[in-house]
Amino acid sequence: MWQTDAESLSETGIEIAVQPPGKKMMALATLSGGERAMTAAALIFALIQVRPSPFYLLDEVDAALDDANVDRFSALVRELAGAAQIVLVTHNKKTMELASRMYGVTMSEPGISSVIAADLDRVDAAQPALAG
């Protein structure tokens, strides 16, 4: 990781070079979307280990990941969830399986949104999770 213009700190950017398993060192911009997402997740979780917080908000971090990497991401989230509260914004069904509480937004009539909440720890197995 390095600055693009170390002489001008107010206008500098950051370049990141990574070496995914089995590949040579390359700029982050040359990786696929999934590889960039996993690199970003690795950086986020490394920062969390250095400076832990009681609360995290992760928005669509898993969007570009394939199923195998969603499983890896989920394992890290489970580990982190033991020490912090995590809010995950996602559309990925595999990531949603981590949730103990879910919120959704639905539009029953055009232009009128409603928020639906479900506490998945309390839901009886015989009842639908998101009853209206």
Summary of the structure (lengths in Angstrom):
residues: 132
radius of gyration: 18.8
end to end distance: 48.7
largest distance: 63.7
contacts: 282
relative contact order: 0.10
helix: 30%
strand: 27%
